[in-house]
Amino acid sequence: MNLEQHKIKIIQKVKTIQDEKLLDEIDTVLNGTYVLAYTTDGKPLTRNQYINHIESISESIANGAKTFTSAEVKNRIFLSKK
């Protein structure tokens, strides 16, 4: 099945949907506004917010932000549990 046939097949399926909630969910996915990830403090992130979040982290690191090795993170976690 080529790309155009695939699109037509999906369009035909969407045209028969009677469930408004399902249509809202499809719209959310197509608009990129679905929750893709969460921050460490539990804030939900959409696709665009996630990309911006990762880019800001990369920029912070490039500008000298403190980073930690896996071993340092493990030690910090294990020390906080004692």
Contacts in CASP RR format, 6 or more apart in sequence:
PFRMAT RR
TARGET T0000
AUTHOR 0000-0000-0000
METHOD contacts of the structure
MODEL  1
MNLEQHKIKIIQKVKTIQDEKLLDEIDTVLNGTYVLAYTTDGKPLTRNQY
INHIESISESIANGAKTFTSAEVKNRIFLSKK
1 9 0 8 1.000
14 23 0 8 1.000
14 26 0 8 1.000
17 23 0 8 1.000
17 26 0 8 1.000
25 34 0 8 1.000
28 34 0 8 1.000
32 46 0 8 1.000
32 47 0 8 1.000
32 48 0 8 1.000
33 46 0 8 1.000
33 47 0 8 1.000
34 46 0 8 1.000
34 47 0 8 1.000
35 44 0 8 1.000
35 45 0 8 1.000
35 46 0 8 1.000
36 45 0 8 1.000
36 46 0 8 1.000
36 47 0 8 1.000
36 50 0 8 1.000
37 44 0 8 1.000
37 45 0 8 1.000
37 50 0 8 1.000
37 53 0 8 1.000
38 44 0 8 1.000
38 45 0 8 1.000
39 45 0 8 1.000
39 53 0 8 1.000
45 53 0 8 1.000
61 67 0 8 1.000
68 76 0 8 1.000
END
